[in-house]
Amino acid sequence: MLAVYQTLTTIFYPLFIIIIYLRKLSGKEDPIRFREKIFFSPKFKILNKGNLIWFHGASIGEIQSIVPIINHLIEKDANTSILISSVTLSSGKLVEEEFKKHKNVYHYYFPLDIPYLINKFLNEFKPKMIGFIDSEIWPNFIYEIKKRKIPLILINGRITKKTFKRWKYIEILSNNIFSSFDLVLASSKESFKNLINLNCKNVKYFGNIKFISNIKKNNILDKVITQQLDKRKVWCAASTHKNEEVFCLNTHLKIKKIYSNILTIIIPRHIHRINYIFSDCQKMNLKTQIINKDNFIKEDTEIILINSFGVLNQYFRYCKSVFIGKSMNKKLVLVGGQNPLEAARLGCKIYYGPYVYNFEEVYGFLSNNNITEQIFNSNELSVKVIEDLRTPKIMNKKSLDKINFFGDEILHKTVKEMMKFF
């Protein structure tokens, strides 16, 4: 079965190259570094290569989740080199922003799962330990890593019911792949059971690593922007996906009937959609402004669309009410939900729709601590936000301490298990 997969990936290699080039032309790939995915072309030399840990995650969510783990490893040993690979353009920019002051942290776009590229990659970087994050399962890579006897860890492993059934259809291949991990740290109790049933060895569950805090104390809004926001009633919609922005605009119109000076902040999950969202705002005759770094908010603006990375927490610090997206679209029922924990740590009252399958345990924890509340339509959300706007934001220290304690516990247990293989 693995031989068939290896043959097919090699045969389709030229087609994959064409697809990456087309994505580059449409602005979905780095205009220069896209070559890293389809040809081996590193533009850097790693210091302390003999002490290298390689982490791989697909996109922003996975990369953000391991930032505190990487910071912890660097603090423990400044000589440790970290290689981070990812797939999406936004995640690459995130790594550059997060680790621009760290000379021993490097980013590379994850190459296609092609034997030729894999050998080039592993021969060049020679990682001492490897951590794949979430549901990043690449058979050719895993086979070659196992062959070279490099310790391989699945961090925050996530296998949903749907994914589990797919892997069971190819049980001969899946048993071989999942038994190759030296350590598996599950993201949830459901994933813990599914990973064991997929023939994983040494499976442990400490909790979702997204509970680990990654908030920087100096990550605050510009003073001038804060002064502008102080003049308005403000709420935020974060990590929104297609169609959810219109839902939020309808909520805005309802709130506007009570608070004429309402300002709605929308931070989409994928900022390449910003112009489409702007068009929706115009269709609804809403005065809208796209905000990049160092922009100022106009006095008559009703909607601001955030067009930059790494600013979520700045607005979470300011807002009392936050709607977390990827939760209102029924089509995403089996993959719904975005991480609400950073907003929770910053004292926000969090609202979300009915489709949060990927974060059910997280939302359950927060709901038990009265931090989150589920809503089903714009009427419900507008009523909640209007009520919140009547009183100032107050941090619930007791709830915050619970989140931070749990996160710290997960961090130390995760690092302790990982370092057994380093």
C-alpha positions, -999 to 999 in steps of 0.1 A, spaced: 0 0 0 28 24 9 46 15 -24 14 25 -43 13 58 -25 50 65 -32 45 57 -69 15 79 -73 30 109 -55 61 106 -78 40 103 -109 19 133 -100 49 154 -90 48 175 -122 11 182 -117 17 194 -81 43 218 -95 18 233 -119 -7 236 -90 18 255 -68 27 278 -97 -10 286 -102 -15 293 -65 15 316 -67 0 335 -96 -33 339 -76 -14 353 -46 -18 323 -23 19 314 -22 50 334 -14 62 350 -47 98 338 -41 98 311 -15 71 290 -31 100 271 -47 107 255 -13 76 234 -17 84 219 -51 122 222 -53 147 220 -25 160 256 -22 169 267 14 182 303 16 199 299 50 224 278 68 214 265 102 236 272 132 241 244 157 226 219 132 237 190 155 211 202 180 181 208 158 145 202 165 121 203 136 84 212 141 58 210 113 23 224 114 0 232 85 -13 267 92 -16 296 116 -35 277 143 -10 248 145 20 272 145 5 295 171 -1 265 194 36 255 195 51 290 199 51 288 237 67 253 235 94 267 213 100 297 235 102 273 265 128 252 247 149 282 237 148 295 273 161 262 286 189 259 261 199 289 239 220 266 217 190 246 205 181 253 169 145 252 158 133 245 123 96 253 117 79 242 85 44 251 75 21 252 44 2 284 43 15 319 34 0 334 65 17 309 88 51 317 72 45 354 80 35 345 115 68 326 121 88 356 108 69 380 131 71 358 162 107 348 160 124 378 142 146 383 173 157 347 175 187 338 153 184 301 160 148 298 147 143 291 110 112 288 88 108 266 56 77 259 36 69 222 39 79 204 7 56 181 -11 54 145 2 77 133 -26 106 108 -19 131 129 -38 123 161 -19 121 143 14 156 129 11 170 163 1 152 179 31 164 154 57 199 151 43 203 189 46 188 196 80 194 163 98 170 170 127 177 153 160 140 152 169 108 158 149 73 170 160 43 169 137 14 189 150 -23 182 150 -33 160 120 -3 164 98 2 128 87 25 124 56 32 88 48 64 92 27 79 116 53 70 93 82 84 62 64 118 79 57 120 94 92 113 59 107 139 44 84 165 69 97 155 62 133 148 99 141 125 103 171 91 113 158 64 128 180 28 137 171 19 168 192 -17 177 200 -27 148 178 -62 153 164 -82 124 148 -119 131 144 -146 105 139 -146 113 102 -108 111 99 -107 79 119 -131 62 95 -110 73 65 -78 58 80 -96 25 89 -105 21 52 -68 17 45 -59 -2 77 -28 -18 64 -12 16 56 -26 34 87 -13 7 111 22 11 96 21 49 97 7 55 132 29 28 148 59 48 135 54 76 161 76 73 192 53 95 213 17 107 206 2 135 227 -35 137 220 -55 169 218 -87 155 233 -102 124 249 -119 115 216 -86 117 197 -68 98 225 -92 68 219 -90 71 181 -52 72 180 -49 41 202 -73 23 178 -51 34 149 -22 14 164 -3 43 180 20 34 208 29 55 238 -2 77 236 -8 103 263 -34 129 270 -26 160 291 -50 185 274 -51 206 243 -18 226 240 -38 256 229 -45 262 266 -8 272 269 -6 310 270 12 330 242 2 365 252 29 392 252 26 419 278 37 446 253 12 435 226 -11 465 231 -29 489 207 -13 522 196 -23 550 220 -38 571 192 -60 542 181 -70 535 217 -81 572 221 -102 569 189 -118 537 202 -126 553 236 -150 576 218 -171 547 205 -190 516 216 -168 487 203 -171 450 199 -151 425 178 -157 395 155 -126 374 152 -114 344 130 -144 348 108 -150 327 77 -170 331 45 -206 343 52 -200 350 88 -190 386 81 -225 393 67 -239 377 99 -218 401 119 -228 431 97 -265 422 104 -256 421 141 -240 456 138 -272 470 122 -293 458 151 -269 471 177 -268 505 159 -305 510 167 -295 512 204 -260 527 201 -256 550 171 -218 553 177 -212 515 175 -180 504 159 -176 468 147 -141 453 143 -139 423 120 -107 402 119 -111 375 93 -92 342 96 -78 346 61 -69 382 53 -67 375 15 -105 377 16 -105 413 29 -116 429 -4 -146 405 -7 -157 414 29 -152 451 20 -175 446 -9 -202 430 13 -200 461 36 -205 485 7 -235 465 -5 -250 471 30 -241 509 28 -219 506 58 -189 531 61 -160 507 62 -123 511 65 -95 485 59 -69 489 87 -33 480 81 -6 485 107 -1 522 116 -35 533 101 -59 555 120 -96 551 124 -118 578 107 -145 593 129 -174 583 106 -162 547 102 -187 520 113 -168 488 103 -131 483 105 -115 453 87 -81 443 101 -57 435 73 -26 424 92 -13 394 112 -5 391 149 -30 418 161 -58 397 175 -47 401 211 -44 438 208 -81 441 201 -90 414 226 -74 435 253 -97 464 244 -130 447 237 -154 432 262 -176 412 236 -160 389 210 -177 366 185 -154 337 175 -160 325 139 -160 293 120 -189 284 142 -220 295 122 -217 275 89 -235 241 91 -213 229 61 -184 230 86 -202 209 112 -174 183 114 -145 208 112 -160 239 129 -145 260 156 -115 283 162 -94 288 193 -112 311 218 -86 308 246 -66 340 238 -98 361 240 -107 343 272 -73 351 288 -78 388 280 -111 389 299 -135 389 269 -170 376 270 -170 351 241 -199 342 218 -199 314 193 -223 295 170 -234 259 172 -207 243 151 -174 241 171 -167 203 168 -129 209 167 -130 228 201 -158 211 219 -137 203 250 -122 238 251 -156 255 248 -169 231 275 -142 242 299 -148 279 292 -186 275 294 -183 258 328 -165 290 339 -191 313 325 -167 328 299 -185 316 267 -220 315 255 -236 299 225 -258 320 201 -278 309 171 -286 341 151 -278 378 149 -308 387 171 -293 367 200 -258 381 194 -270 417 192 -289 414 224 -259 400 242 -235 426 229 -259 455 237 -261 442 273 -223 439 276 -218 475 263 -238 488 293 -210 480 317 -172 483 316 -149 453 310 -138 436 342 -112 408 343 -124 377 361 -91 367 378 -104 335 392 -114 322 357 -81 335 343 -61 317 369 -78 284 361 -70 287 324 -34 297 331 -28 269 356 -42 243 333 -21 257 304 11 257 325 5 221 336 1 210 299 33 229 289 55 213 315 41 178 309 44 181 272 80 194 272 90 167 298 77 139 276 93 154 244 127 158 260 129 121 267 136 117 230 161 146 225 
